[in-house]
Amino acid sequence: MHSFAATALLLTSSALGVLADASFYPGVIATGTQGPTNPPKPTLGTPVNQTSMARLLSINSIDDFCLFAPPEKKNISESETEEVAWCTKQRNNARLIPDGTLTGVSFLKTSAYVQVLGYGDFTKLNIPYGDYGGELDPHGAYGSGNPIGGNVTSNITGSDQNFAEWMLYIDYNQFCLRVCTSANSTYSAAAMCWHELDEMGCGFVMPGNYNFNHTFETCEADVAYPPGWYPTATVDGTTKFSTFAQYFTGTNSDGSGYTVGDTVTPSAPYMTPSSSNCATTSSVGNGVALAQLGISGSAASGPTASGPKQTGSSAGSSSHASNSAADLTSQTYPVIIFISILSGMAAVAIFH
């Protein structure tokens, strides 16, 4: 664990937010362009297209959000650069999440991020049954994003914005998604959406109440500390933190080895934020009868995965943690496939 000092995290609506002049703190809003497969802006009412290659997610409400999943039946670890958008509504020229796919969703609104947790049968989104999945984010092993050209918007702050930092863990029956919508000088959007702890799973990186399957709820929630941050002491009003980094070893392009991260793995995040003002709805669906349109919904089929109730980790990961040695440009970047099995973890590393 690595120690540093920072001001205390205030779990209030004003702790991390939009600046007074209605602009956003640096690093919150994406500065690039929409990916080449995407519409120029988030758009409702686009035609049903279950072969779309668009990669624009919008995360607005419990009945208006999107996920990344494979364009054809393939493990997440094998398809992370090419995932496509699947949405609960007809929007963004994306594919439609078939009604009945989602069995439980928790939509959490905080002053720092919006977080969506869900269970369902994601074989309908081309994820093979039994695939414990992976982690997707705007960075990727080679800096071009997983998926390449993927963008994420939200209107949670009052108008559609393209946000720079987000992360999605998804497997065949569970997902967790966080979009970082504000920041301050202590807690950056990149820190709140820190994407290099993918072996740890949903319950650690995006803590929340995971006992919501077969319930559809929208809640306000307190803000968690950034993933891997642990307050250790307060000195002269300043909170000191330690940070956790995943442990792995690899080989540089010159044949020398490197080691990254901590050998001791914490068992849980520092805290699980509380939620309040929850409202429930009966289900999430779009009412589009794909079969009547001659569309099967996806190329995949498999047993209905209702998603076990659990508070631990979910989607395992195809990791792309940055190499911390000095010369990144001359080194081999690791691709690590992690399989997370609910209460326990198995891991295998593949380097190339």
C-alpha positions in Angstrom: 0.0 0.0 0.0 1.3 3.5 -0.8 0.6 6.5 1.5 -0.2 10.0 0.6 -2.2 12.9 2.1 -5.4 14.6 0.9 -8.2 16.6 2.2 -11.1 14.6 3.6 -13.8 13.3 1.4 -17.1 15.1 2.2 -20.0 12.8 1.6 -22.4 15.6 0.7 -24.0 16.9 -2.5 -21.4 19.7 -2.6 -18.3 17.6 -2.1 -17.7 16.9 -5.8 -19.6 18.9 -8.2 -19.8 21.3 -11.1 -17.9 24.5 -10.6 -19.9 27.7 -9.7 -19.6 29.1 -13.2 -21.4 25.9 -14.6 -18.2 24.7 -16.3 -16.8 21.3 -15.3 -13.6 20.6 -13.4 -10.7 19.7 -15.8 -10.6 16.0 -16.7 -14.4 15.4 -16.3 -15.6 16.2 -19.9 -14.2 14.2 -22.8 -12.2 16.3 -25.2 -12.0 13.9 -28.2 -14.5 13.3 -30.9 -17.2 10.7 -31.2 -16.0 7.4 -32.4 -16.3 6.7 -36.2 -19.2 4.3 -35.8 -21.2 6.7 -33.5 -23.9 9.3 -34.2 -22.6 12.9 -33.6 -24.7 13.2 -30.4 -26.9 11.0 -28.2 -30.2 10.6 -30.1 -33.5 9.0 -29.1 -35.9 7.3 -31.5 -33.3 5.7 -33.8 -34.4 2.6 -35.8 -34.0 -0.9 -34.4 -30.7 -2.3 -35.7 -29.5 -5.5 -34.1 -26.4 -5.6 -36.3 -25.3 -2.1 -35.4 -21.7 -1.4 -34.7 -22.3 1.9 -32.9 -20.4 2.4 -29.7 -22.1 5.3 -27.9 -23.6 4.7 -24.5 -26.0 7.0 -22.7 -26.5 6.6 -19.0 -29.5 8.7 -18.0 -32.0 6.8 -15.8 -33.1 3.3 -14.8 -35.0 2.9 -18.1 -32.6 4.8 -20.3 -29.1 3.4 -20.2 -26.8 1.3 -22.4 -24.1 -1.4 -22.0 -21.2 -2.5 -24.0 -21.3 -6.2 -25.1 -19.9 -8.3 -28.0 -21.2 -7.8 -31.6 -21.3 -11.6 -31.9 -21.1 -14.5 -29.5 -17.6 -14.2 -28.0 -16.0 -14.0 -24.5 -15.5 -10.5 -23.2 -11.7 -11.1 -22.9 -11.6 -11.9 -26.6 -13.8 -9.0 -27.8 -13.1 -6.1 -25.5 -11.8 -3.8 -28.3 -14.8 -4.4 -30.5 -17.8 -4.3 -28.1 -20.9 -2.5 -29.3 -23.6 -0.5 -27.6 -26.8 -2.2 -26.4 -29.5 0.2 -25.0 -32.8 -0.1 -23.1 -34.4 2.4 -25.5 -34.1 2.9 -29.2 -31.3 5.4 -29.2 -27.8 6.2 -30.6 -28.2 3.8 -33.6 -27.4 1.1 -31.0 -28.7 -2.4 -30.6 -31.7 -2.8 -28.4 -31.5 -4.8 -25.1 -34.3 -7.3 -25.6 -37.2 -7.2 -23.1 -36.7 -9.8 -20.4 -32.9 -9.6 -20.4 -32.7 -7.5 -17.2 -33.8 -9.2 -13.9 -32.7 -6.4 -11.5 -31.2 -2.9 -11.8 -30.0 -0.5 -9.2 -29.5 3.1 -10.5 -27.5 5.2 -8.1 -27.1 9.0 -8.4 -24.2 10.7 -6.4 -22.5 14.0 -6.6 -19.4 12.4 -8.1 -20.7 9.7 -10.4 -23.7 7.8 -11.6 -23.5 4.1 -11.0 -25.7 1.3 -12.5 -25.6 -2.2 -11.1 -27.6 -5.0 -12.8 -28.4 -8.7 -13.1 -29.8 -10.5 -16.1 -29.4 -13.0 -18.9 -26.6 -11.4 -20.9 -26.3 -14.4 -23.2 -29.0 -12.3 -25.0 -26.2 -9.7 -25.5 -23.8 -12.3 -27.1 -21.9 -13.0 -23.9 -21.5 -16.8 -23.7 -23.1 -18.6 -20.7 -20.5 -19.0 -18.0 -18.2 -16.3 -19.2 -17.1 -14.3 -16.1 -16.4 -11.4 -18.2 -14.0 -8.4 -18.1 -13.6 -4.7 -17.6 -14.1 -2.0 -20.2 -13.0 1.6 -20.0 -11.9 4.5 -22.3 -8.2 3.7 -21.9 -7.4 0.1 -22.9 -4.1 -1.7 -23.0 -2.9 0.4 -25.9 -4.5 3.7 -25.0 -7.2 3.6 -27.7 -10.1 2.4 -25.5 -12.0 -0.8 -24.8 -13.9 -0.8 -27.0 -12.0 1.3 -29.6 -14.1 4.4 -30.4 -16.4 3.9 -27.4 -18.0 7.0 -26.0 -20.3 7.6 -22.9 -22.8 10.4 -22.3 -25.2 11.2 -19.5 -27.7 14.0 -18.9 -27.6 13.4 -15.1 -26.1 16.8 -14.5 -28.9 18.6 -16.4 -27.9 18.3 -20.1 -26.2 15.7 -22.3 -22.5 15.6 -21.7 -19.7 13.4 -23.0 -17.8 12.2 -20.0 -14.1 11.3 -20.1 -13.9 8.7 -17.4 -16.1 5.5 -17.0 -15.7 1.8 -16.3 -17.9 -1.2 -17.0 -17.5 -4.7 -15.6 -19.8 -7.2 -17.3 -20.2 -11.0 -17.4 -22.9 -13.4 -18.5 -25.3 -12.5 -15.6 -24.1 -9.3 -13.9 -22.7 -5.9 -14.6 -21.6 -2.8 -12.8 -21.1 0.6 -14.5 -19.8 3.9 -13.2 -19.6 7.2 -15.1 -17.6 9.9 -13.3 -19.5 13.2 -13.7 -17.7 15.7 -11.5 -14.4 16.2 -9.6 -12.4 18.6 -7.5 -8.7 19.2 -6.8 -8.5 16.1 -4.5 -10.8 13.6 -6.1 -10.3 13.6 -9.9 -12.7 11.9 -12.3 -9.8 9.5 -13.2 -9.4 8.6 -9.5 -13.1 8.0 -9.0 -13.2 5.8 -12.1 -9.8 4.2 -11.5 -9.7 1.3 -13.9 -6.6 -0.7 -12.8 -8.2 -2.9 -10.1 -10.2 -5.1 -12.4 -9.3 -8.4 -10.7 -11.1 -7.1 -7.6 -14.6 -7.2 -9.1 -17.7 -5.1 -8.8 -18.2 -5.3 -5.1 -14.8 -3.8 -4.4 -14.4 -1.3 -7.2 -18.0 -0.1 -7.3 -19.4 -0.8 -3.8 -23.1 -0.7 -3.2 -26.0 -2.9 -2.2 -25.9 -5.9 -4.5 -28.9 -7.6 -2.9 -31.4 -6.1 -5.3 -32.0 -8.8 -7.9 -35.6 -9.0 -9.0 -35.9 -5.3 -8.0 -35.6 -2.2 -10.1 -34.7 0.8 -8.0 -33.4 4.4 -8.4 -31.6 5.8 -5.3 -29.5 8.7 -4.2 -26.3 7.5 -2.7 -23.3 8.8 -0.8 -19.9 8.9 -2.5 -17.4 6.1 -2.1 -13.7 6.7 -1.7 -11.9 6.2 -5.0 -11.2 2.5 -5.7 -8.3 1.3 -3.6 -8.1 4.4 -1.4 -8.0 3.8 2.4 -7.9 6.7 4.9 -5.3 6.0 7.6 -5.1 9.1 9.8 -6.0 12.8 10.0 -3.1 15.2 10.6 -3.8 19.0 11.0 -7.1 18.5 9.3 -5.7 16.6 6.4 -6.6 13.0 5.8 -3.8 10.7 4.9 -4.5 7.8 2.6 -2.9 4.6 1.5 -3.6 3.2 -2.0 -3.8 -0.4 -3.2 -2.5 -1.5 -6.5 -3.0 -5.0 -8.1 0.0 -7.2 -8.1 1.4 -8.8 -11.2 4.7 -9.4 -12.9 5.7 -9.2 -16.5 8.5 -9.0 -19.0 9.8 -5.8 -20.8 10.6 -5.7 -24.5 14.3 -6.0 -23.6 13.7 -9.3 -21.7 14.0 -7.8 -18.2 11.3 -8.4 -15.7 9.2 -6.0 -13.7 6.8 -6.3 -10.7 3.8 -4.0 -10.2 1.5 -3.6 -7.2 1.1 -4.9 -3.7 1.6 -8.4 -2.4 -1.1 -8.1 0.2 -4.7 -7.8 -1.2 -7.3 -6.1 1.0 -10.5 -8.0 1.5 -13.0 -5.2 1.0 -13.2 -1.5 0.1 -12.9 1.0 3.0 -16.7 1.6 3.1 -19.9 0.8 1.3 -21.9 4.0 0.7 -25.4 4.2 2.0 -28.3 5.0 -0.3 -31.6 6.9 0.3 -34.7 8.2 -1.4 -35.1 5.0 -3.3 -38.0 4.6 -5.8 -38.9 1.3 -7.4 -40.4 0.4 -10.7 -41.9 -2.9 -11.8 -39.4 -3.7 -14.6 -37.3 -2.1 -17.3 -38.3 -2.7 -20.9 -38.9 -1.0 -24.3 -42.0 -2.9 -25.5 -40.4 -3.7 -28.8 -41.4 -7.2 -30.0 -38.2 -8.1 -31.9 -39.6 -11.4 -33.0 -42.5 -9.7 -34.8 -39.8 -7.7 -36.7 -38.1 -10.9 -37.7 -35.2 -10.2 -35.3 -34.0 -12.7 -32.7 -32.4 -10.1 -30.5 -28.9 -11.6 -30.6 -26.9 -14.4 -32.1 -26.6 -16.1 -28.7 -28.8 -18.3 -26.7 -28.4 -20.1 -23.3 -30.0 -20.9 -20.0 -31.8 -18.0 -18.3 -29.3 -16.5 -15.9 -31.3 -14.8 -13.1 -28.1 -13.7 -11.3 -27.3 -14.8 -7.8 -27.8 -12.4 -5.0 -24.4 -11.4 -3.7 -22.3 -8.6 -2.3 -18.9 -9.7 -3.5 -17.1 -9.5 -6.8 -18.7 -9.9 -10.2 -17.1 -9.7 -13.6 -13.6 -11.0 -13.8 -11.3 -9.1 -16.0 -9.2 -8.8 -19.0 -6.9 -6.2 -17.4 -4.7 -3.6 -18.9 -3.0 -2.0 -15.9 -0.3 0.4 -16.8 3.3 -0.6 -16.6 4.8 1.6 -13.9 8.4 1.3 -15.1 10.0 4.5 -16.4 10.0 4.0 -20.2 6.4 2.9 -21.1 6.9 3.3 -24.8 9.6 0.6 -25.1 7.9 -2.1 -23.0 5.4 -4.9 -23.6 2.0 -4.1 -22.2 0.4 -7.1 -20.4 -3.0 -8.4 -21.1 -4.2 -10.3 -18.0 -7.3 -12.5 -18.0 -8.9 -12.9 -14.5 -11.8 -15.1 -13.7 -13.9 -14.0 -10.7 -16.1 -16.7 -9.2 -18.5 -14.9 -6.8 -16.9 -15.6 -3.4 -13.5 -16.6 -4.6 -11.1 -15.8 -7.4 -8.9 -17.7 -9.8 -6.4 -15.9 -12.0 -4.3 -16.7 -15.0 -1.9 -14.2 -16.7 -1.3 -14.1 -20.4 1.4 -11.8 -21.7 2.0 -10.8 -25.3 
